[in-house]
């Protein structure tokens, strides 16, 4: 008989276009996450972050969950779930209010943040995250934690991330059909950022690009705060399609060729290297130069990075106008399944004219051989997010005030998240 996952056990579930990843983590006393179970399954029924075949998604999720349960030797009953897609939107809003006493209290902070999030959005939209960036008290700007400071009037700048309500409902429905409860829905780009960048990078300025099969997620951080998020519905599958059409090979074989032999910079490939390319319709396979393969791949990755670079330039110009730190001194971090291709760092550095690295999950223990790869970044980030939600009093937004200790703090925290989810649907 397997035990039920509870207490200090958290589960992250990432349902991507190509792969479903489920990770079971144990939160250790020192705050580290110990991975005790992992399950992956080919993803069917998903396209560019959205559900297009509910039953296929359910089967894919169930396979990944079954594997994770078997490895972790526990029964999974609830998950922290990622969400992506072009319907994800972000905006910066401000909220103001008087400080009720001589010093800023938690209630004062809650009130100005609530004012900032009380903007009208379309009925078909719902707010996923309300993330404070900084506070202003009277004439003092750029305050990260105003708790206990003196003043008369306070203003909060917050980053709102919203999604399409029906898109969220559909992916939650698929998970619930596996008899799982969704504890919280988290934007994938936020989760992957949590997994692969450090506090120093956030402070200096960094751009995280999570390149999946169907979507590419952009997250820009400066001055320790998330400044911009955007999702492109154009990513790794475009490269796979190019290979399939250029060489007349099945898409599944094109994906395997891309992963095993692909290179995003043709000049790095020896002219003597060859690749065996399967054909369609029973025709014999062919041997092609690997450099020819790279010449097909390089333009598409250059185009993908160019799209992101245009967005970065636009965001930086806006930040500069607003007097906010806009430099990306820590460079670019590439993560996600489609970032695992030879030559991508060099290709990206040419486009961005900045330092680039591949982001692998940080601060995890246990089954690191399973999860310390870029395609697990979102799932690992979900575990970090789940851990923080247990130790911080989040409510509807995230801030830095520690939760008051009580005998039933975990139950209270979980109930608060459940109430929030129920109110949203």
SULHUPE-V211157 format. One line per field, one symbol per residue. ss: DSSP state (~ for helix, > for strand, _ for the rest). psi: psi as a letter, one per 20 degrees, with the letter a starting at -180 (. if undefined). burial: b if it has 24 or more other C-alpha atoms within 12 Angstrom, else e. Layout:
# SULHUPE-V211157
ss=???
psi=???
burial=???
This chain:
# SULHUPE-V211157
ss=__>>____>>>>>>>___>>>>>>>>>_____>>>>>>>>>>___>>__>>__~~~~~~~~~~~~~~~~~~~_>>__>>>>>>_____>>>>>>>>>>____>__~~~~~~~~~~~~_______>>>>>>>>>>>>>__>>>>______>__>>>>>>>>>>>>~~~~~~~~~~~~____>>>>>>>~~~~~~~~~__~~~~~~_>>>>>>____>>>>>>>__>>>>>>>>___~~~~~~~~~~~~___~~~~~~~~~~~_>__~~~_____>>>>________>>>>~~~~~~~~~~~~~~~~~~~~~~~~~~~~~~~~__________>>>>_~~~__>_~~~~~~~~~___>>>_____>>>_~~~~__~~~~~~~~~~~~~~~~~~>_____>___>______~~~~~~~~~~~~~~~~_
psi=pqqpordjpqppoonrhhqpppppqporhjiqpopiqqpqqppqjqokiqpinghhggggghgggggggggilrppiqqppqpaqiipqqqpqqqqqqphahqprhhgghghhhghikqprqhiqqpgqoopgrqpodjorkphoipiqqrgqqpppqopprrpghgghghhggghijkqpogqpppghgghghhiqrhgggghoqppoooaghqppppppqkjqohqqqpplochhhgggggghhjlqqghhhggggghiqpjohiipqiipqpooqrrkjqqrqpqphhhghihgghghhgghhgghgggggghgggghjkqpiqmhjbpoparhjimpqihggghhhgilrqqqpoqprlqaclhhhilqhijgggghhggggghhhiqngcirpajpqppprhkhggggghggghgghhh.
burial=eeeebeebbbbbbbbbbbbbbbbbbbbeeeeebbbbbbbbbbbbbbbbbbbeebebbbbbbbbbbbbbbebbebbbbbbbbbbbbbbbbbbbbbbbbbbeeeebebebbbbbbbbbbeeeeeeebbbbbbbbbbbbbeeeebbbbbbebebebbbbbbbbbbbbbebbbbbbbbbbebebbbbbbbbbbbbbbbbbbbeebbbbbbbbbbbbbbbbbbbbbbbbbbbbbbbbbbbbbbbbbbbbeebebbbebbbbbbbebbbbbbeebeeeeebebbeeeeeeeeeeebbbbbbbbbbbbbbbbebbbebbeebbeebeeeebbbbbbbbbbbbbbbbbbbbbbbbbbebbebebbbbbbbbbbebeebbbbbbbbbbbbbbbbbbbbbbbbbbbbbbebeeeeeeeebeebbebbbebbeebe
